[in-house]
Amino acid sequence: MIFRPELILIFLFFLSDSTESDLDSERFTAEPEDAVLAKGQVHMLRCSVENLIGEVQWLRDGFGLGLGTEFEGFPRYKVLRNEHLGDHTLMINNVQLTDDAFFQCQVGATAASQGLRSRRAKITVLLPPDSLVIGNGSSAVETMVDEAVNLTCSASNAKPAPNITWYSNAVFVAGDVMTTTTVVTLEDGKRQDVTSSLTITPTKWDQGRSFECHALNDAMLTEMRTTVTIEVLYPPEISIILRPSEQLREFHSVSVECNASAYPQVTEWRWFLGGEPVMNQGTNSSVLELSSVTRDLHRTTVLCEAANKAGRAQQSIMLDILYGPMFKPLTEDESADPGDSVRLSCVVSSNPSAMVVWRKKGETRVLSGNATFVIPEVTENDFGVYTCTASLLSFEEISQDIRLIKKGPPVIMSPSDQSARYGEVGIIDCIIDAIPKPTTITWLKENKVLDLSIQTRYKVREENTNRGRHSILEISNVQDVDFGTYNCTADNGYGETHKVIIFTKRAMLPLPYVLAIILSGVLIILVVISVTVFIFRKRASLGSEKGSDGSECGITKQKDITSDIRVEYVNGAALTQPPSSSNADPWNMDPIDTGYFSSYRIPVPYSMLLDDPWSQLRYMPPVHSTNAHNIPATDIWHYGTYPSHLRLNPRYLENPTGYSTLQGGLHPQFVRPREYVSPPASPSGSRFSTNV
């Protein structure tokens, strides 16, 4: 082999040139990295090239975005270029789901370079749910009690699918309910819808209970929440209360209150008493007022019915009324023959049961304490009257008599003479007292049996009485031929008894008597009218006189006041003039013309009125103060007007020294006598009492 030096030189040239080229070639100093981003973030994709020769551009999912720093159609993208450092970082503002892609940085080839491509960076964009809704978005869900209900919580347009949990009243819902979750991927293959269903069977205690749905995925820092309240509808649950709560007594009043637990509230109330609707209480009252209840309502059912949107309910209570004993029904007399067995019954109605005792009338010995008194074998001494007595604590004792009568023939009690007027309906009574009751009653006229089929104006009707029967013979349009002798015959198996009744014509009232009665009635009416008119006029006249007296005296008109004062008649003559001097008249009695007669105005001490048991003088109440004359309240003087021929009995007078007739300050009360009767003539010095 021939060594050729020129070849070695050529090889060394090319080796030197190749080493120098590698040192100056393009290469990445920073490449984009994978990233997981939440919607709305800002993200930087790094791309730095050393010894850059070609053009740098970014690729998204293999498609170039274009040259330059900003790109048409991608306003949120921007290349941050630093030529000195070779930095071409891609900034993505407000990251959206469309940014969920592969990004790559590329350097274009040139004559001196082959071009470069960075690694592919995966950008994953996370989305929180657009919304979180329970049901149709209402804040409340209405359901019936004890009926299963599904609460559905939906989270839409989320990436990735969120985790949904349920809470009730802030407590995590565990295994006492059933939940199911459904995830649906949308058409873009990225977003997902999630639905969680909570199934519950509510009770009335769940009314108003709140349920919360919580959703959380990687795009969220805090949970998304929504709340719903369940309104559990349930029909009324009723309780009844009586007020007052103590035992109800007869003739007292009671309020029946109907309390209901329901949702929604009760909208209708109805009451029933003994199965019949109570109409006068209306339909919307929860209280039924029963006033003055009687024993008829004892053990009567009171029913309350309440209704709302969820349904109706009823509750009832039975009235327990405390009432005293009463005989029901009234017991009839019993009859027997000697040797018979007799049961005397006394049926008593009371609550609680009354104590019943039997005694023979007029005796204190108790014969029986039962409602039924049995005499196994009646003797002659057993006939008579027996008393049944019923008693109950806090109620009045009651008694009734029952006669044990010995059976015997009838006794007719009707009067022998009976009558009727001509043309009227004649009644002939035949009252029969018989134990046992008569089985046959026969009517005869003039000793011949009346044939009612022929005598069409005759009719017989019979009525039972307590001790027999009452037979009534009616004769319509009584004629002369109907008057005469009738016979009533009764038979009860123990004998036959008859009664002869004379049926006579009753005289008609003569016409003059009728006219006299009418005239007397008219006169009486006229007299009554005249007296009434006179009285009214008299009262009107007296009223106007009293008004006149009041004005003369300068005082307020008072009510009529009468006085009954013991007085003395002196020498059988009237005192016509008072003493001429006030010194001789310590009472300062001024004569007053009353219109009826001369009289004196006399101050009467209050203490005298109290001391005189016969005095009827009306007086004003004591004034608890003194007047200008320093007269004590207990000796207030009252004026009275008396006839001039009368004067006060001296034994009632007190020393008037220092007292004078009151002139103002106190209100004197003037008394006019209602009538005046002159006293009869009397010997000198005689004494009598009269009323004024």
C-alpha positions in Angstrom: 0.0 0.0 0.0 1.3 3.4 -1.0 1.1 6.1 1.6 -0.3 9.2 0.1 0.1 12.3 2.3 -2.4 14.4 0.4 -5.2 12.0 1.4 -4.3 12.5 5.1 -4.5 16.2 4.8 -7.9 16.1 3.1 -9.3 13.8 5.9 -8.0 16.1 8.6 -9.6 19.1 6.9 -13.0 17.4 6.8 -12.7 16.2 10.5 -11.8 19.6 11.6 -14.7 21.2 9.7 -17.2 18.6 11.1 -16.2 19.3 14.7 -16.5 23.0 14.3 -20.1 22.6 12.7 -21.4 20.5 15.7 -20.3 23.1 18.2 -22.3 25.8 16.3 -25.6 23.8 15.6 -29.2 24.6 16.8 -30.5 22.9 20.0 -33.3 23.2 22.6 -32.3 24.5 26.0 -36.0 24.4 27.3 -38.9 22.4 26.1 -42.7 22.5 27.1 -43.9 20.2 29.9 -47.2 18.4 30.5 -49.5 20.4 32.7 -53.0 20.0 34.4 -54.8 23.3 34.5 -58.0 24.7 35.8 -60.2 26.7 33.6 -59.3 30.4 33.7 -55.6 30.0 34.7 -52.6 31.5 32.8 -50.0 29.0 31.6 -46.5 29.3 30.1 -45.1 26.7 27.7 -41.3 27.1 27.6 -39.3 26.9 24.4 -35.7 28.1 24.3 -33.4 27.4 21.3 -29.6 27.8 21.3 -27.8 28.8 18.0 -31.2 29.5 16.4 -31.0 29.7 12.6 -34.5 28.8 11.5 -38.0 30.2 12.3 -39.7 29.1 15.5 -43.5 28.3 15.6 -45.8 26.5 17.9 -47.9 23.5 17.0 -51.2 22.5 18.6 -52.3 18.9 18.1 -49.8 18.9 15.1 -51.1 22.0 13.4 -49.0 25.1 13.3 -50.3 28.3 14.9 -48.3 30.5 12.6 -45.2 32.6 12.7 -44.9 35.7 14.8 -45.8 36.5 18.4 -49.6 36.7 18.0 -51.9 34.4 16.0 -55.0 35.2 14.1 -58.0 33.2 15.6 -56.2 32.6 18.9 -56.3 35.9 20.7 -55.5 34.3 24.1 -52.1 33.0 22.7 -49.0 35.0 22.7 -45.3 34.2 22.1 -42.9 35.9 24.5 -39.8 36.2 22.4 -36.3 37.0 23.6 -33.9 36.8 20.6 -30.8 37.2 22.7 -31.7 34.2 24.8 -33.4 32.4 22.1 -36.6 32.2 24.2 -39.9 31.6 22.5 -42.3 30.9 25.4 -46.0 30.5 24.5 -48.3 32.2 27.0 -51.9 31.0 27.2 -54.3 33.4 28.9 -57.6 32.4 30.5 -57.2 28.7 29.9 -60.3 27.1 28.4 -61.4 23.6 27.5 -60.3 24.2 23.9 -56.7 24.4 25.3 -56.9 20.8 26.3 -54.4 19.5 23.6 -50.8 18.6 22.8 -48.5 21.5 22.2 -45.0 21.4 20.5 -42.3 24.0 19.7 -40.8 23.7 16.2 -37.7 25.3 14.5 -37.9 25.4 10.7 -35.2 23.9 8.5 -32.7 26.1 6.6 -29.9 25.4 4.1 -27.6 25.3 7.1 -29.8 23.4 9.5 -32.2 20.6 9.4 -34.9 22.0 11.8 -36.0 21.0 15.3 -39.1 19.8 17.1 -39.5 19.7 20.9 -41.3 17.1 22.9 -45.1 17.1 22.9 -46.6 18.6 26.0 -50.0 17.5 27.1 -52.2 20.3 28.5 -55.1 18.9 30.5 -57.9 21.5 31.3 -60.1 20.8 34.4 -63.7 22.3 34.6 -65.9 22.7 37.7 -69.6 22.0 37.2 -71.5 24.7 35.4 -74.4 24.2 37.9 -75.5 22.1 40.8 -79.2 21.6 41.0 -81.6 19.4 43.1 -84.7 18.5 41.2 -86.0 21.3 39.2 -84.1 23.9 41.2 -86.9 24.7 43.7 -85.9 25.4 47.3 -88.6 23.0 48.6 -89.9 19.6 47.7 -93.4 18.6 48.7 -94.1 15.0 49.5 -96.6 12.8 51.4 -95.7 11.2 54.7 -94.5 7.6 54.5 -94.2 7.8 50.7 -90.8 7.3 49.1 -89.3 10.3 47.4 -86.2 10.7 45.2 -84.0 13.8 45.6 -81.9 14.1 42.4 -78.7 16.3 42.4 -77.3 17.1 39.0 -73.8 18.5 38.2 -73.3 19.4 34.5 -70.4 20.1 32.2 -67.6 19.1 34.6 -64.2 17.7 33.9 -63.5 15.4 35.4 -66.8 14.0 36.8 -67.2 15.5 40.3 -67.8 13.4 43.5 -71.3 14.1 44.9 -72.2 13.6 48.6 -75.4 14.2 50.6 -75.9 15.9 54.0 -79.0 16.3 56.1 -79.1 19.1 58.6 -75.3 19.4 58.2 -74.8 15.6 59.0 -73.4 13.3 56.3 -76.1 10.9 55.0 -74.8 7.4 55.6 -76.4 4.0 55.0 -79.9 4.8 56.2 -80.7 6.0 52.7 -80.1 4.8 49.2 -78.0 6.8 46.7 -77.1 6.1 43.1 -74.6 8.0 40.8 -74.7 8.3 37.0 -71.9 9.7 34.9 -72.5 10.8 31.3 -69.7 11.8 28.9 -70.7 14.6 26.5 -70.0 14.6 22.7 -66.7 16.4 23.0 -65.4 13.4 24.9 -64.1 15.6 27.7 -66.9 17.0 29.7 -69.2 14.8 31.9 -72.6 15.2 33.6 -73.1 13.5 37.0 -76.4 12.7 38.6 -76.8 11.4 42.2 -80.2 10.3 43.5 -81.1 10.1 47.2 -84.2 8.0 48.1 -85.9 8.6 51.4 -89.2 7.7 53.1 -90.1 10.7 55.3 -92.0 10.7 58.5 -93.9 13.6 59.9 -90.8 14.4 62.0 -88.9 15.0 58.7 -91.2 18.0 58.0 -88.9 21.0 57.3 -85.8 18.8 57.2 -83.1 20.2 54.9 -80.9 18.1 52.5 -77.6 19.4 51.0 -75.9 18.2 47.8 -72.1 18.7 47.7 -70.0 18.4 44.5 -66.2 18.5 44.3 -63.6 17.7 41.5 -59.9 18.6 40.9 -60.9 21.9 39.3 -62.4 23.2 42.6 -60.8 24.4 45.7 -64.1 24.3 47.7 -67.2 22.3 47.4 -70.2 23.5 45.4 -73.4 23.1 47.4 -77.1 23.4 47.0 -79.9 22.8 49.5 -83.5 21.7 49.4 -86.1 21.5 52.2 -88.7 18.7 52.2 -92.2 19.6 53.2 -93.9 16.5 54.5 -97.6 16.6 54.1 -99.5 14.6 56.7 -103.2 14.6 57.7 -104.2 15.9 61.2 -103.5 13.9 64.3 -106.2 14.9 66.8 -106.5 15.0 70.5 -109.6 16.2 72.5 -109.6 18.0 75.8 -112.6 18.9 77.9 -112.5 22.2 79.8 -113.1 22.3 82.7 -111.2 19.1 83.1 -113.0 18.0 86.3 -116.1 15.8 86.0 -118.9 17.5 84.2 -122.1 18.2 86.2 -125.6 18.5 84.8 -126.6 22.1 83.9 -123.0 23.2 83.7 -121.2 24.3 80.6 -118.3 22.6 78.9 -115.8 23.4 76.1 -114.6 20.6 73.9 -111.2 21.6 72.4 -109.9 19.8 69.4 -106.1 20.0 69.1 -104.5 18.9 65.8 -100.9 18.3 64.7 -100.9 18.6 60.9 -99.0 20.0 57.9 -100.2 22.1 56.3 -102.4 23.6 59.0 -106.0 22.5 59.4 -108.3 24.3 57.0 -111.7 22.8 58.0 -113.2 21.8 61.3 -116.5 19.8 61.7 -118.3 18.7 64.9 -120.7 15.8 65.4 -122.8 15.3 68.5 -124.3 11.8 68.8 -123.6 11.2 65.1 -125.4 14.3 64.0 -123.5 17.3 62.6 -123.5 20.4 64.8 -124.5 23.1 62.4 -124.5 26.3 64.5 -120.8 26.0 65.3 -119.6 26.6 61.8 -116.8 24.6 60.1 -113.7 26.4 61.2 -113.9 26.3 65.0 -111.6 24.0 66.9 -113.8 24.5 70.0 -117.3 23.2 70.6 -119.2 25.1 73.3 -121.9 23.1 75.1 -123.9 25.2 77.5 -126.1 23.8 80.3 -125.6 20.1 79.4 -128.4 17.8 80.6 -128.5 14.1 81.4 -129.7 13.4 77.9 -126.2 14.0 76.7 -124.6 11.5 79.2 -122.6 8.9 77.3 -123.1 10.9 74.1 -120.2 10.8 71.7 -118.7 14.1 70.6 -116.6 13.7 67.4 -114.2 16.3 66.0 -113.2 16.1 62.3 -110.2 18.1 61.0 -109.1 18.3 57.4 -106.2 19.8 55.4 -104.5 19.3 52.1 -103.2 15.9 53.1 -106.5 14.4 54.2 -109.0 14.1 57.0 -108.9 12.7 60.5 -111.4 12.1 63.3 -111.3 11.8 67.1 -114.1 11.3 69.5 -114.8 11.4 73.2 -117.8 10.3 75.3 -119.4 12.7 77.7 -119.5 11.6 81.3 -122.1 13.8 83.0 -122.7 13.7 86.8 -126.4 14.1 87.5 -128.7 13.5 90.4 -131.4 10.9 90.8 -134.6 11.0 88.9 -137.4 8.4 88.7 -137.8 7.1 85.2 -140.4 6.1 84.4 -142.9 7.0 87.1 -144.0 3.8 88.7 -147.7 2.9 88.8 -149.5 1.4 91.7 -149.5 -2.3 92.2 -152.4 -4.6 93.1 -152.6 -8.0 94.6 -154.7 -10.6 96.3 -153.7 -11.9 99.7 -151.2 -14.7 99.3 -149.8 -13.3 96.0 -146.1 -12.5 95.4 -145.5 -8.8 94.5 -142.6 -6.9 93.1 -142.5 -3.2 93.7 -140.0 -1.6 91.3 -138.3 1.8 91.6 -136.3 2.7 88.5 -133.8 5.5 89.2 -131.7 7.3 86.7 -128.5 8.9 88.0 -124.8 9.1 87.5 -123.3 7.5 89.5 -125.9 5.1 90.7 -128.0 6.4 93.6 -128.7 4.5 96.8 -132.3 3.3 96.9 -134.2 2.3 100.1 -137.8 1.2 100.6 -139.9 2.0 103.6 -143.6 1.8 104.4 -145.3 5.1 104.7 -145.0 6.5 108.2 -142.4 4.0 109.3 -138.6 4.4 109.6 -137.6 0.8 109.2 -135.8 0.1 105.9 -137.5 -2.8 104.1 -135.0 -3.1 101.2 -131.9 -1.5 99.7 -132.6 -2.7 96.2 -134.4 -1.0 93.3 -136.9 -3.8 93.4 -138.7 -4.7 96.6 -140.2 -8.2 96.7 -143.1 -9.3 99.0 -143.1 -13.1 98.6 -146.6 -13.6 100.2 -148.9 -10.6 100.7 -150.9 -10.4 103.8 -153.7 -8.0 104.8 -151.1 -5.9 106.7 -149.0 -5.5 103.6 -151.5 -3.4 101.8 -150.8 0.3 101.9 -148.4 3.0 100.7 -144.7 2.3 100.2 -142.0 5.0 99.8 -139.0 4.6 97.5 -136.2 7.0 98.4 -133.2 7.6 96.1 -130.1 9.6 97.4 -126.8 10.6 95.9 -124.0 12.5 97.6 -124.2 16.3 96.8 -127.6 16.0 95.2 -131.1 16.4 96.5 -132.8 13.3 97.8 -136.0 12.3 96.0 -138.9 10.0 97.0 -142.1 8.6 95.4 -145.0 6.7 96.8 -146.3 3.4 95.4 -149.5 1.9 96.6 -150.1 -1.7 97.1 -153.8 -2.1 96.6 -156.0 -5.0 97.4 -157.9 -6.1 94.3 -161.6 -5.6 94.5 -164.8 -4.5 92.6 -164.8 -1.1 90.8 -165.9 2.2 92.4 -167.4 4.9 90.2 -166.4 8.4 91.3 -168.6 10.5 88.8 -171.1 13.0 90.1 -174.8 11.9 89.9 -176.0 15.1 88.3 -174.5 16.3 85.0 -175.9 18.7 82.5 -175.5 20.4 79.1 -177.1 23.2 77.1 -179.4 22.6 74.2 -177.6 22.3 70.9 -174.1 21.9 72.5 -171.9 18.8 72.7 -173.0 17.0 75.9 -170.4 15.2 78.0 -171.3 12.6 80.6 -168.3 11.4 82.6 -167.9 7.9 84.2 -164.7 7.9 86.3 -164.0 4.4 87.5 -161.5 3.6 90.3 -160.8 -0.1 90.0 -157.9 -2.5 90.6 -157.6 -4.4 88.3 -158.9 -2.0 85.6 -162.4 -2.8 84.4 -162.7 -5.1 81.5 -166.2 -4.0 80.4 -167.9 -0.6 80.6 -171.6 -0.5 79.6 -173.8 2.6 79.1 -177.6 2.5 79.5 -180.2 5.1 78.9 -183.6 4.7 80.6 -182.4 1.2 81.6 -181.8 0.3 77.9 -178.3 -0.5 76.5 -177.2 2.3 74.2 -176.8 1.0 70.6 -174.1 3.2 69.2 -174.7 1.9 65.7 -178.2 3.3 65.8 -177.5 6.4 67.9 -175.2 8.1 65.5 -175.0 11.3 67.7 -173.6 9.2 70.5 -170.0 8.3 70.9 -168.0 6.6 73.7 -164.3 7.1 74.2 -162.2 5.6 77.0 -159.0 6.7 78.7 -156.7 4.9 81.1 -156.1 6.5 84.5 -153.6 5.7 87.2 -156.2 3.8 89.1 -158.7 2.7 86.5 -160.5 4.0 83.5 -162.4 7.1 82.4 -165.4 6.5 80.1 -166.8 9.5 78.3 -170.2 9.5 76.6 -170.3 12.4 74.0 -173.6 13.5 72.6 -173.4 15.9 69.6 -176.1 18.6 69.1 -177.9 17.8 72.4 -181.7 17.6 71.9 -184.6 17.4 74.4 -184.8 13.6 73.9 -181.2 13.2 75.1 -181.9 14.4 78.7 -182.8 11.8 81.2 -181.4 9.0 83.3 -178.2 7.2 82.3 -176.4 4.2 83.8 -172.7 3.5 83.7 -171.8 -0.1 84.6 -168.2 -1.4 85.1 -167.0 -4.9 85.7 -163.4 -5.9 86.4 -163.9 -9.6 87.3 -164.0 -8.9 91.1 -167.5 -7.4 90.9 -169.9 -5.2 89.0 -170.7 -1.6 89.9 -173.1 0.8 88.4 -173.8 4.5 88.7 -177.0 6.3 87.9 -176.4 9.8 86.3 -179.2 12.3 85.8 -178.4 14.3 82.6 -180.4 17.6 82.7 -180.7 20.7 80.5 -178.6 23.6 81.6 -180.4 26.9 81.5 -179.4 29.5 78.8 -178.2 32.9 80.0 -181.0 35.5 79.4 -180.3 38.2 76.9 -180.7 41.1 79.4 -178.0 39.5 81.5 -175.7 39.3 78.5 -176.3 42.9 77.6 -175.8 44.0 81.2 -172.4 42.2 81.3 -171.3 43.9 78.1 -172.4 47.3 79.4 -170.6 46.8 82.7 -167.4 45.9 80.9 -167.6 49.1 78.8 -168.2 51.3 81.9 -165.3 49.7 83.7 -163.0 50.5 80.8 -164.2 54.1 80.7 -163.6 54.5 84.5 -160.1 53.0 84.2 -159.3 55.5 81.4 -160.6 58.4 83.3 -158.7 57.6 86.5 -155.5 57.1 84.4 -155.9 60.5 82.8 -156.6 62.2 86.2 -153.5 60.6 87.7 -151.2 61.8 84.9 -152.6 65.3 85.1 -152.2 65.4 88.9 -148.6 64.3 88.7 -147.9 66.9 86.0 -149.4 69.6 88.3 -147.4 68.5 91.3 -144.3 68.4 89.2 -144.7 72.1 88.1 -145.4 73.2 91.7 -142.3 71.5 92.9 -140.3 73.3 90.3 -141.8 76.6 91.4 -140.9 76.0 95.1 -137.4 75.2 94.2 -136.9 78.5 92.4 -138.4 80.5 95.3 -136.0 79.0 97.7 -133.0 79.3 95.4 -132.1 75.6 95.7 -131.8 72.6 93.3 -135.1 70.7 92.7 -135.1 67.7 95.0 -137.0 64.4 94.8 -140.3 64.2 96.8 -139.5 63.6 100.4 -142.0 62.7 103.0 -141.7 63.1 106.7 -143.4 61.5 109.6 -142.9 63.8 112.6 -144.4 63.4 116.0 -146.1 66.8 116.8 -148.3 68.4 119.4 -151.7 70.0 118.9 -152.1 72.9 121.3 -155.5 74.0 122.6 -157.2 72.5 119.6 -156.2 75.5 117.5 -153.6 76.3 114.9 -150.5 78.4 115.6 -151.3 81.1 113.1 -148.5 83.5 113.9 -145.0 83.1 115.1 -143.5 85.2 117.8 -143.0 88.8 116.7 -139.4 89.0 117.9 -136.5 86.9 117.0 -135.4 87.0 120.6 -138.7 85.4 121.6 -138.2 82.9 118.8 -134.8 81.2 119.4 -135.5 78.9 116.4 -135.9 81.9 114.1 -138.9 80.3 112.5 -140.0 82.4 109.5 -143.5 81.9 108.2 -143.6 80.6 104.6 -146.6 80.6 102.3 -146.6 77.1 100.9 -149.7 77.6 98.7 -151.6 75.1 100.8 -151.5 76.7 104.2 -149.2 78.9 106.3 -146.3 77.0 107.6 -143.0 77.4 109.4 -139.6 76.7 108.2 -138.0 74.8 111.1 -134.4 73.8 111.3 -134.3 70.2 112.5 -131.0 68.9 114.0 -129.6 65.8 112.4 -129.1 64.2 115.9 -132.8 64.5 116.6 -133.7 62.6 113.5 -131.3 59.8 114.5 -132.7 59.7 118.0 -136.4 59.7 117.0 -137.3 56.1 115.9 -140.6 57.4 114.6 -139.2 60.1 112.4 -139.4 59.4 108.7 -138.0 62.7 107.6 -135.6 62.3 104.7 -132.4 64.1 105.2 -129.2 64.9 103.3 -126.1 62.8 104.1 -123.9 64.3 106.8 -121.3 66.7 105.6 -117.9 65.8 107.1 -116.9 69.4 107.8 -118.1 72.4 109.7 -119.8 75.4 108.2 -119.3 79.1 108.8 -121.2 78.8 112.2 -118.9 75.9 113.3 -121.8 73.5 113.6 -120.4 69.9 113.9 -121.1 67.5 111.1 -123.2 65.3 113.4 -125.6 68.1 114.2 -126.2 69.4 110.7 -129.5 71.2 110.6 -132.1 70.4 107.9 -135.1 72.5 107.1 -138.5 71.1 107.1 -141.8 72.8 106.2 -144.7 72.0 108.5 -148.3 73.1 108.9 -148.6 76.2 111.0 -150.9 74.7 113.5 -148.4 72.0 114.3 -145.2 72.3 116.2 -142.4 69.9 117.3 -143.0 68.0 120.5 -140.9 69.8 123.1 -139.2 66.6 124.2 -137.4 66.5 120.8 -136.1 70.1 121.1 -132.5 70.8 122.1 -131.2 74.1 123.4 -130.7 76.2 120.3 -128.5 78.7 122.1 -125.7 79.7 119.9 -127.4 78.3 116.7 -129.1 80.4 114.3 -131.0 79.6 111.1 -128.4 78.6 108.5 -128.0 81.1 105.7 -126.0 79.4 103.0 -123.0 77.2 103.3 -125.0 74.0 103.7 -127.8 73.1 101.3 -131.1 73.1 103.2 -133.7 70.6 102.2 -137.3 71.8 102.1 -140.1 69.3 102.6 -143.6 70.0 101.5 -146.3 67.8 103.1 -148.0 65.7 100.4 -151.4 66.2 102.0 -153.0 68.1 104.9 -155.8 66.9 107.0 -157.1 69.2 109.7 -157.0 67.6 113.2 -160.3 66.9 114.9 -161.5 69.2 117.8 -159.9 68.2 121.0 -159.9 69.4 124.6 -157.2 71.9 125.6 -153.9 70.3 126.1 -154.8 67.0 124.4 -151.9 65.3 122.5 -152.0 63.2 119.4 -149.6 62.1 116.6 -150.1 62.7 112.9 -148.3 62.2 109.6 -147.2 65.1 107.5 
